[in-house]
Amino acid sequence: MKRWMVGLLALFVLAAMPVGADAQTGARFWVQVRGDNGLPITDATLCRVRTAGARTEPSIYTSGTLGTAATNPLTANTTTGEVEWYMEGTTASVDLDCYVVTGDYRGSKGTLSSLTRSSTHVMSIPKAMGHKIFVVPTTTTATSVLQTAAAVLPAGSIVTDAFVEIVTAVGSASTISFGMGVNTIQFCNAVASDVVVFVNCNPADILVTTATALTYTNQAHATKAYGFIYAMTP
């Protein structure tokens, strides 16, 4: 009799559980972002998850149930420096780019390639990364004319990444673009400047064959912004 009662009680408990309550089917990935002093970077840091070996963005989620899509790039925890996300359990590896938006490491960037669930959980971002960072401040003069910056990319450089920081947002239809020479959209094409934001333009590696000045256009909007162009220089 007691065994029958215990079995019946177990059935009631199972029936009361919500469907899928234990369906933690997603694969958890996490990384702690640290500076070259070995300490977590607690300034605002964004991390973009990319398909391994490509520049496309895979589907990522906020929990193991894979019910809610996560925003990509992710925002690292400003106390622990950690960033986490979930993916389909069949995902073997991804690439991860992290860039620091504020503080002492502002503008610095790090990358982990072919990151797996069992590989290192630490990304170290030094202030000097072997890359040169060209900073292009924009004027707040509204003009559609191409603007030439003082910074010049040397011949033989390879541009590996580009970011835009919108400092003063303007008009709802405003955009800003960064490039070199007459090609002002080569690095960042029509980034919306109607909101204060830090954006990774994610360009493919671009070889600079002849020394060329950096350029931008605010498309006739008085946008105050900065362009950060990362390049390996000879």
N, C-alpha and C positions, 0 to 999 in steps of 0.2 A: 504493500500500500504506500509506504513511504517513498519507494523508488518511483512509483507512478506519479506521486505528487511532485517530486523533484523534477521529473521529466516534463510534466505539464507546466510547471513554473518556468523552466528554461525556454519552453516554446513561447510563453507569453513575453518573456524578456526579449527574445529575438524578434518577435512580431512588433514590439514597441520601438525597436531601433530604426532610425530613418534610413531609407534606401540610400546606399552609397556612402554611409557614414564612415566606413573604413576603406573607402576606395582611394587610398593614397597611391595612385598609379604613376604619378609624375616623378621625374628624376630631379633631385635638388642639386643645384650648383651654387657655390658661394665663394667669395674671394674677399680678403682684407687688403685694402689699399694702404701702403705704408710709404713714408718718405725715405730719403737716403740715410736718415738717422735711425731707422729701424722702428720708428713710432708710427702709429696709425695716423693718417691724414684726416683730420676732423673738420677741415674746411669743406665747403660745398664741392662735391665731386660727382660728375656724371659718368656712367659706364654704359657703353653701347655693346650689345651682344650681336655678333655677326656669325653667319654660317661659316664653318671652318673652311679656310682657303678661299673665301669669296667675300664680296662686299655687300651681300644681301642680308636682310634681317630675318631670322627665323621667328616662329611663334614662341613667345615666352609667357609665363603665367605667374600669378602671385602666390599660389599654393599647389600642393600635390594633387588636389582634385582636378586641376586644369580647368576650373570653371570660370576664372576671371583672367582676362588678358592683362599682362603687365605693360606699363609704358616703357618704351625703348627709345632713348637711353634711360637707364635706371638711376636713381639717386642713392648714393651711398649714405649709410648711417653716420651722422655727424658726431656721434659719441664713440663708436667702435671702428669707424672706417670700413665697415663691412657692407657688402652688397650681395643679395641673394635673389635667385629666381628658380622657376621650375620649368621643365620641358618634357616632351614625350619621353617615355622610358627607353625608347629605341635610339635616342640621340646619343651618339658616341662622344662627340667633342664639338667645341665651338671656339671662336676667337673672341677676345674681349679687349676693347679699347676704353681706357679711362682717362678723363681729363679734368683738371682741377680748375674750378671757376673763381674761387676767391682765396685770399690769404697769401702766405709766403710762397706757395707753390703755384699760384695763379698762372694759367697758361701752360703748365707742364702736363706731359702726357705719357702714358705707359700702355704697353700691349702685351697680352698673353696669347700665344697661338696654340691651337689644338688643345685647349683646356678640357680636361675630362673631370669626372666626379672624384676620381682618386688622385689626380695630379696636384701640384702645389696649390695652396689656397692663399698665397701671398703674391701681390703685385707690388714691386718696389718702383717708385717713381722718383728718380733723381732730378734735381733742378737742372743739371747739365746732362743732356741725354745723347750727345753726339750729333744732335740736330741743332740747327740754328733756327731761332724763331724770329721771323720778320713781323714786326708790329706795324700795322697801317692804321693810323687814326684818320677818321673822316672829318670833313668840315660840316658845319650845319647849314651851309649855303645850298638852297634848293636849285639844282640844275640837272639837266639831262646830259650835259657835256661830260665826256670822259675826264676823270681826274687822275693825274699822275702823282704817285707817292715818291718820297725821297729814297725809299729803299729799292735796291737793285739786286736781282737774283743773278749771281755769277754764272757764266757759261759752265756747263757740266753739272749743275745742281740738279737734284731730283726732289721735286715737291711731293711730299708723302701725305700731307694732311692739311686741312684748313678749317678754321673756326671763325665765327662772327659773334661778337658781343654787342647787342643793341643796348645802348646806354639811355638814349632819349627816344621813346617811341613817338611816331607821328602817324598821320592819316591811315584810315582803315585799309586802303589799297596800296600802301607804300611798300617798296622792296629796295634791297641794296645788293649789289653784285661785286665780286672781287675777282681779279685775274691778273694778267700781265700783258704789257703792250696794248695792242688794239683789241685783244680778246678779254673783255672784262667779265666774262662769265665762266672762265676756265676753271676757277677754283671754287667759287661759290656763286650759284646762279639764282638770282631773284629771291633772296632770303627775305621773308616777311619782316618788316620793321615796324609793325603796328603794336608790338608788345616788347617789353624789356625781357631779353632772353639771351642765353648763350647756346649757340647752335654749332654742331659739327656738320660740315658740308660733305665730308666723306668722299673726296675726289680720288680717282685712281692715280697711281704714281705717274708723275709728269716730268719728262726730261727737258731741261732748259738748254737749248743748243747754243744760243748766243746770249750774252748779258742783256737782261731785259728788266725795265722798271716795273714795279707793281702798280696796278691801276684799279680804279673802282668807279662806280657810278651809283648815285642815289636816286636816279630816275625822277628828278625834279621834286624830291621830298627832303625836307631839312632834318635828316636823320643823323644823330650823333652816334657813332659806332666805332668799333675797333675790329680790324681783321688780323687774325693770327695765322701766318703762313709758315708751316714747318717744312724745312728743306735740309737734305744732306748736301753739304757744299764741298767742293774740291779743296 
